């Protein structure tokens, strides 16, 4: 059986950031094209706003996970 590399604690959040980031970029492009061609872009812009909000929340969660992991690693090195 092949040895597997250990999964980082932020693996799931990183996947969600990548997935959400991809769609945020696509909706940004769609919004810009709609604005430049004179088509209605309010719905696209609102979806983009929601995706950016989700990205911000995921990024905060990732930093919280990393901070918690580094604090627990520091505590285990100290022997407490």
MOSUL-V525096 format. One line per field, one symbol per residue. burial: b if it has 9 or more other C-alpha atoms within 8 Angstrom, else e. A space follows every 10 residues. Layout:
burial: ???
This chain:
burial: eeeeeeeeeb eebbebbeeb bebbeebbeb beebbeeeee beebbebbee bbebbeebbe bbeebbeebe eeeebeeeee
